[in-house]
Amino acid sequence: MKKEFTVKFRFLRIIGKILLPILIIILPFLLIAFAISPKFFSRLVRLAFNAQFKVPPKEFLYTESVSTISDIRYGDITSETFDLHLPANKNGKCPLIVWAHGGAYVAGDKGYIAFFARILAHYGYAVASLDYTLAPEAHYPNQIVQIGQAYEFLIHGNYPDKIYVDTNRIFFAGDSAGAQMVAQFALLQTNLVYRNTFINAHPSVLLPPVIPTSNLRGLLLYCGPFSLKEVQASPKRLLQFLFWQMAWGYFGKRRLSNLPALDEVDIISHLTATFPPSFIADGNTLTFTKHGKDLSLALRRLGVPTTEMIFDDPAKKVYHEFQLDLATPEARQALITALAFLKKYQ
């Protein structure tokens, strides 16, 4: 046993001797790369993002009961596409769910949420999972505008199987950064003062007409950062650095102090009683637990119908984007609750 430990220790020491000089050489170049542009950070996040997702259990694949039409264009550029998932045995029009994926604004695509969209389609919904232009290739508020473009196309455009999509019953959904973006898009539909301020701040931006309240049935919000100012104010230096890199890419501004957009993207401070019914879910580890709880509390105070499912018991770690790991009981419980929410407000 002692010999085995000695061998392992020597092996680790050798590895350390090899890696340490490499790190010492590379570190200055990394620091320079981070300081010059947010592009290096975005590339690293994309690599990490693509490696993190687990294959869902077979019982949640629904390949036979769902049909998918891929890469439908809602705009002119490459990233402006969506996948439309529908029940294979169509029986009339299906309520529409428009989903914006997460990825810290700089990573992700509609593909990683495809299996979750198929689950919702299996239960009778038309799910349009969107791609949008990632930061820093495009800056805020381009992504919000693209959600509006996709909505307009789904309402007025021509695309396969449109006759099965009920555009008078619409839910918006998102995970992580996507949850923040669809919540902000909902603010633009429900708070006219906020909408006018937004238009004045971005005079070149074109927004679709306000969605009728009777058509906007609700929101599914998973693990969203609903106050970026709160993340910015974190006392943790590493989190501050990561936020700075992400925000630099998203907003296109290296200096974030007194940046008006940080107030603009804050969801809780702009809520009104006309905000749509909301399903809010999150875990308790490396995620935005407080954001979800604060949003839920604020909505309830305004009388907005709210379903909260936040796993904040410290006895078990429930991580960011937990809902995608359907091998866990928490993800399955959240799915059942989300389906009940959709059925109630459809």
N, C-alpha and C positions, 0 to 999 in steps of 0.2 A: 504493500500500500504506500509506504514511504517512498519507495523507488518510483512508483507510478506518479506520485505527486511531484517528485523532483524532475521527472522527465517533462511533465506538463508545464512546470514553472520555467524550465530552460527553454521550452518551445515558445512560450509567451514572451520571454525575455528577448529571444532572437527576433521574433516578429516585431516587438517594440523597437528594437535597434534598427530594423529595416524601415518601419513606418514613420518613426519620429523624424528622421532627417527629411523624408519626403514631405511630411506635413509642414515642417519648418520652412522648406523651400516654397511650397505651394501657397501657404497661408497669406503672404503679402499679395500675391496675385489675386487670391479670392477676395481679399478686402478691397483691392482696387476695382475689381469687377463689380462688386456690390455698390461701390461708391459712384461709379461712372453711370450706371444704367440699371433699371429694374429688370432688364431682360434676362440676366443671368439667374436671378431669383426665380423668375417665372419658369425658366427651363427646368430648374431643379424641382420645383413644385410639380410640374407636369410629369417628370420621371417618377416621383414618389406617388403621385396620384394614380398613375396607371398601374402601379404595382400593388395597391392596397386592397383591391376588391376581391371578395370571395365568390366562388360559384354557388348560386343558391341551391338548396335541396331540390331534388328532382320533382317533388310534388308541387313545387312552385314555378315550374318552367312554362306550363300551359302552352306548349307549342302547337297542340292540335286544336284547342278551343279558341285560339286567337289568330287573327290575320293581321299582317303588318305591311304597310306601304312605306317604303323607306325613301328618304331624301327628297321630299316634296319641297319645292322652292317657294318661299314666301317673300323673297327679295332678290336683288340682282347679284349680290356677291356670294362667294362660295360658302361662307359660314351661315348664310340665311336660309336654312333648311329645317324641316322637322320630319319626324317619323310619326305616322298615324297608326295607332293600334286600336282594333275593333274586335268585338266578339265575332267569331267565325260564323256562327248561326245568327245572323242579324234578324231582329224582329222589331222593326220600327226604328225610330230615332233614339240615339243614346246621348245622355248628358255628356257635355264636353269638359274634359280636364286639360288645361294648358299647363305644361310642366317646364320650369326653368331649372336646369341642373346646377349643382354647386361646383366648387373648386377654387375657392379663395379669389374669385374673379379672374384668375389667370390660368386656370386649368380645367380639365373635365370636358365631357361632351355628352350628347344625348344617348350615346351607346351604353354608357355604364348604368344608366337608369332604365334601360330597355326591359329587363326582366321584371322590374317593379311596375312599369307601365303595362306590361302584359297581364300582370296579376289584376290590376284595376280593370283592364278591358275584359278579362274573363268574367268579372262580376257585373258587366253590363255598361261599361263606360267607353266613350271614345276618348282616347288619350293622345294628345299631340305633344310629343316631347321635343323641345326646341334646342337647336344649336344657336349660338350668338357669337359675335366676335369677341374673343378673349382679350383681356388687357395683357401687356401694354400695346398690342397691335391696334386696339381702339380704346379710347378713353370714355369715361362717364361723361354725359348720360347716354352714350350710344346704345348701351345694352338695354336700357329702359325703353328707348325708342324702338329697338328691335322687337321687344315683347309686344309693343303696340302694333308694329307692322304685322307680326304673326297673327295677332288677334284680328286685325282688319282683313287679312287674307282668308282666315278661317271663316269669317262672316261673309265676305263678298267675292272671294276668289273662286276659281274653278279647280277642283282637284278630285281624284278618284274617291268614290264612296261618300262624297259630301252629303248625299241624300240620307245617310244614316247618322249624321252628326246634328244634334240638337243645339243650335247656337243661341237658343233662348234660355238654355240652362247651362251656365258656365261656371266652372270652378277654376281657380288658379292655384298652382301648387309649386313648391320649390324646396330644395334641401340646401342647407348651409348658405352660401352666398346667394343661391337661387331663391331661398326663402326670403332673404332681405329684399331682393329685387322685386319679387311679385307682391310683397307687402307694400313696397313703395309704389308700385304700379296701382295697387288698390287705393292708396291714398289719393292718387291723381284722379281716381274715379269718384271718390266719396267726400273729399274735402276741397271745395271750390276755391277757398282762400289759398290753400296750399297750391292748388293747380295753377292759379293765376300768378302766384309768386314764382313758381317753377318756370312758367312760360316767359315771364319777364326776365328771369335770370338766363334763359337759354332761348333767345328770340329766333334762332335759326332752326329750332327743333319743332318737328311736326308731331302732334299727338292725335290719336284717333278721337272721335266724338266720345263723350262720357257714356260709359256702359249703363243702360237702365238698371236701376236697383233691382227690379224684378228678375232681370237676367243674370245678375252677378250673385250666384247662390252661396259662395263661400270660398275659404282658403284652406289649403293644407300646408302647414309651415313646420318643416323639420329642421331642428338644430341650427336655427338662424341667428346671426349677429345683428340684433335689432337696434343697437346703439354703438356705432363705430367709435364715437367719442369716448365711450366707456372703455373700449379696448385700448384706445390710444393712451388713456390715463392709467393703464395698469402699472403697478410698481415693479413688475418683473421686467428686467432689462431685455431678456431674450424676446419676450412677447412684444415689447416696444419696437425692437429691431425688425421682427417679422412683420408687424403691422405697418411700419414705415415702408418696407419694401413693397408689400402688397398695395398699400394706398398710393404710393408713388406710381406704380404701374396702372392702377385703376383710374386715378384722378389726373394723372399726367403732371403732377406737381411734386417737385422734390421737397419743398418746404410745406409742411402741413399746418403750421400754426396760423390760426385765424382763417382757415380755409372755409368759405361759406358752404361748400358742398358737404362738409362733415355734418353741419346742421340739417342740411336738406335731406340727407339719407337717413337721418335719425327717425325711426318709425314712431316710437312711443310719444314723443313731444308733439306730434301732428295728428294724433288720433281724434276722431269724432264719433258720435253715437251712430253714424251711418256707415261705419266700417263693416265689411261683410262678416258673417259668422265665421269663426276661425277654429281650426283644430291645430293645437300647438304641442309639439312633441320634442323631447330632448333627453339626454342622459345626464351623467354627473361627473365625467372625467374627460379632460381635454376637449371641452365643448363649451357651449354658451348657456349653461343652466340658468343663471341669473337673468339673462336676457329673456328667455322664454317665460320665466315666472313673472318678471316685471311686465311683459306684454300682456300676459293673461290677466294679471291683476288690474292693469289699466283698462283693458277692454271690459272686464266685469263691472268696474266702477261706472263705466259709460252705459252699461246695460246691453252691451253687444254679446250675443250668444257665443259662448266660448267653451270648447272642450280641451282640457289640459291633460297631457300625459307626460309628466316629467319624472324620470326615475332618479330621485335625489337621495335615496337611502345609501349612506356611505358604506354599508355592509357589503355592497357588491358594485364593482365598477361597471358602468355602462357608458360606452365611449361615443364620441362624435360620429354621426351617421350610423348609429346602432341599428336603425330601421332596415338597413340593407342586409344585415346578417340574419337571415330568417332561420338559421339554425338555433338561434337563441330564443328563450321564452319572451323576453322583453320586445323583440321585434315582432313576434307573432301576436302578442297582446296589442301592440300599437297598430298593427294592420287590421285586426278585428275592430278596434275602436274607430279607426279612420273610416272603414267601410260603413260602420253604423252612422257616423257623422254624415257621410256622403248620402246615404239613403234617407236620412232625416231631412236634409235640406235640398235634395234634388227636385 
